[in-house]
């Protein structure tokens, strides 16, 4: 009788096979190895998992200690997360429907209040609207179908991701690579994109409208390439919706139409002041197709009724003269910040500012000392930014006071001249 053993049992324990993947588009081992020590340093300084009572966007209080601080990293650029119409929208929606959500795939059943929101936002932004729980879910649902050629004629598309594209887009690279060739270009590298369009018959570009680390897409050049080569544009404009445009359309939508070769997605959980994410599309047929075949766009979590109510309340503000007043207040605060602390992003009209300090440990120490003085400004480091380009990210809002901005910058200027130690603040 012949003795048999499994192939696994027959292996020398010291000769275990390498089961790692190709890691062409993600490398968790390298990411964790390089970034987790800095995350831990931020935690040791008390900058992670801070639990607060929310008195206002400009005053958060830590229970027990009483430590109060201004939130300098809130993405509620117009302060709409506390607007009375937004808060009342939540209450009214829950009272009207008598539920939090249906907890059913909206592909099959959706509440009438969601249909009302879709109609409201479609009219507001001049596009067919497809809502989802998050902008990340929208992106994960759409991008693989762009790569496979199902979002526009031309067959599978070579996917060119901007190197600075938000993580929510880059996260889907590996899935897109199962459908088509995936490439990465330097930030706003129009020459690379043009060369790719000349080399391949069908190409898509993936990037932000307004970038989370500051700056904007080279939209005029991208639209020229679209006209010349049929380039498909997928733009995430989460950081400019509400703050730009007569109705808050955002950086990209205020400069171009959505269409067969242009899809814009955005979060409603930043300047819009509510929650969830939406895709701006050119047809209802495309929205229906995505809800059926777009993965997380058709799964059983629907947009909650409180979130829908908040969005309806925010849409009411967007239709009023108050939107222009809030946008003007934000511009004034941006002008003040840029005057007192010029940065490479000064004058771009977008709300994100970066204070670069170089090394991650210095960025964490600076953030920790500002927090001790009453300001939370998040340290940014690899992989959020490239190695050696760590610093602070500051979000300017309409509901900040001039006195608060001036005082914050005074502290930043003082601390930038100091040799900060790396001792934990706790």
Secondary structure by P-SEA (a helix, b strand, c coil): cbbbbccccccccccccccccccccccaaaaaaccaaaaaaaaaacccccccccccccbbbbccccbbbbbccccccccccccaaaaaaaaaaaaacccccccccccccccaaaaaaaaaaaaaccccccccccaaaaaaacaaaaaacccccccccbbbbcccccaaaaaaaaaaaaccbbbbbcccaaaaaaaaaaaccbbbbbbbcccccccccaaaaaaaaaaccbbbbbbbcccccccccccccccccccccccccbbbbbbccccccbbbbbbbcccaaaaaaaaaccccccccccccaaaaaaaaaaaaaaacaaaaaaaaaaaaaaaaaaaacccccccccccccccccccaaaaaaaaaaaaaacbbbbbbccccccccbbbbbbbbcccccaaaaaaaaaaaaaaaaccccccccc
